[in-house]
Amino acid sequence: PVTGIIITGAGGATTINIDNGSLQLSQAILPVDATDKTVTWSIVNGTGQATINSAGLVTAVKNGTVTARATANDGSGEYGTLVITISNQIESVTGITVTGSGGATTIATDNGSLQLNAAVLPADATDNTVIWSIVNGTSLATISTSGLVTAIDNGNVTVRATAHDGSGVYGTMVINISNQILPV
């Protein structure tokens, strides 16, 4: 029966530092004359995340650490582990929620303004900045690069916060503008 398993990464590596990079693992079975030297590979996700195939190829998903495990198939219950550190993974934005300061959805004072906030998901997205724009009602308000909407005229304005990471993900919010005094 197997009495021990030693796992090593290709070239002695214990890190993956390329986005979606991989690391080939190999196992040394003890004793060398064990009858069944086959193993089943698995990953225990820790602070990071990765996948592993049946040949021991680990592919990075999320930054942090994971533990690769090779379990003997001979029924001995023996296994070996290797901790792998994952870095430089690009985490794309998957969702954006736009809210007004204090939950406000209206501007009801002449030339008033409303500060908007964008909550980006996941929270650990690599680039969690947004680009603000008005997509409907551009003549009714302006918006700054920091999400401050300033009223010009009465009506409804649709504001969009688009992820800066190129994912194409965006969130929108409709703001009702009223009580604007227009020049005669």
N, C-alpha and C positions, 0 to 999 in steps of 0.2 A: 504493500500500500504506500501511498504518498505520505511523506512525513513533513514536507515543507515545500513552499513555492516562493521563489524570488522573482519579482517583476522588475524589469529595467526598461527605460525608454531608449529609443534609437540614439546612439552616440552618448548615452548616459544622461540624456535630457530629461528634465522634470518640469519643463515649462512649455507653454504654447503662447506666443506673443504676436501672432499674425491673425487678422480678422478671419474667422471661420477656418483657422489653421488646424492641422492635425499632427498627431504624434503616434508613431507605431510603437507598440509595446511588445515585449517578448517575455516569456517565462522560462525559468530554470526549475525543473522538478527534482526534488530530492526524495529518496535516493535516485541516482541516475538509472538504476535498473528497475524502477517502479514498473509494474505491469501496465497500468493505464496512465499515460502521461498527458491525456487531454484535459482541457480546462474549459470552463464557461466564464466568459468575460462579463463584467457588469460595472456600472458607475454608480457611486454614491455621491449625489450632488451635495456640495457643501454651500459655501458662499457663492460659488460659481455654478456653471451648468455646462455639461458636455454630453455627447453620445459616444457609444463604443460599439463596434461591430463584432461579429463572431471571430474575426481574426486578430482582435486586439488593437484596432485602429481607433484612437480617440480623436473626436472632432469637437473643437471648442464652440460653445454657444454664447456663454455669458462670463464676464470677468469674475474672478475669485479663485477659490480652490475646489477641486473635486478629488475623490479617491477612486482610483481604478482598482478593481478586485478581480483576481483570477481564482476560481474555485475548482478544486479537483473534481473530476467526474467519476472517480472510483468509489465514491461513497465514504471516503475517510473523513470528510468534513474539513479537510485542510484547505487553506486559502492564503494568498499573499496579497498585499496591498501596496500601492504607490500613490502618494499625494502629488497632484499636478497643479501648478499655478497657471492660471489663464489670465492674460492681459491683452489690451489693445483691441477688444471686441467692439464693434460698432453696434450700438443699440439704437435702432430707429424709433422715431415717434410713432405711436399707434393710436393716439387719441388726444384731442384738445377740448377742454371745456372752458368757455368764455363766461365770465361773470362780471357784473358791475360792482364797484366798491359799495360795501354794505348791503349787497343784494339788489341794488337799484337797477331799474330797467327804463327809467325815464329821466329826461332833463326838462324841468318845468320852470326854469328862470331864464330871463332874457340873456342871451349870449352865455348861458351856463355851460358847465362841462361835467363830464363823468369819467372817472378813471376806471379802465377795464383791466381785468387780470386774466391771464391764460394759464390754466392748470394743464401741464403736459404729462401724458402717460406714455411709457412708464416713467416714474419719477427719476430713474437713473439713465434716461436717454442720453446718448453721447452729446447731442446738441439739442438743448431744450429751449432755445430761443425761438421767437416767432416774429413774423412780419405782419404788421397791422395794415388793414386796408378797409375802405368802405366799398361794398359791392352793390349796394342798392340805396339810392338816395344821396348820391355824391354832392348834390347842390344844397343839401340840407344841413350838412355838418362836415367838419374836418377831423382828421385823426392824426396824432403825433406818432413818432416811432416807438414811444413808450406806452401807447394805448390810451392816451387822453383824448376823448371825444369832446369837441366844442361845437355847440349848436349855432346854426346860421338861420334856419327857417323851420317852420312847423311841419311835422309829418313823421313817418317811420323810416329809420335808417337801419340797414343791415350791415353789421361790422363782421369782418373775418380776421381770424388769427391763423396764419399759415405757418406750418413748421418750416424752419430755416434749413433743416437737414436734407431737403430734396425728396422727402418721402411722399409729398403731395397731400399729407394729412392736414386738415384744417377744422376749426370750430367756428361757429357763427353765433351771433346774438342780435336780436332786434331791439332797437332803442326807440321809444316814443318821445318825440320832441314837441313841446307845446309852450304857449305863452311867449313866443318870440315877437318882439315889436319890430315890424318891418317899416323901412323908410317910406314916406309917402311920395 
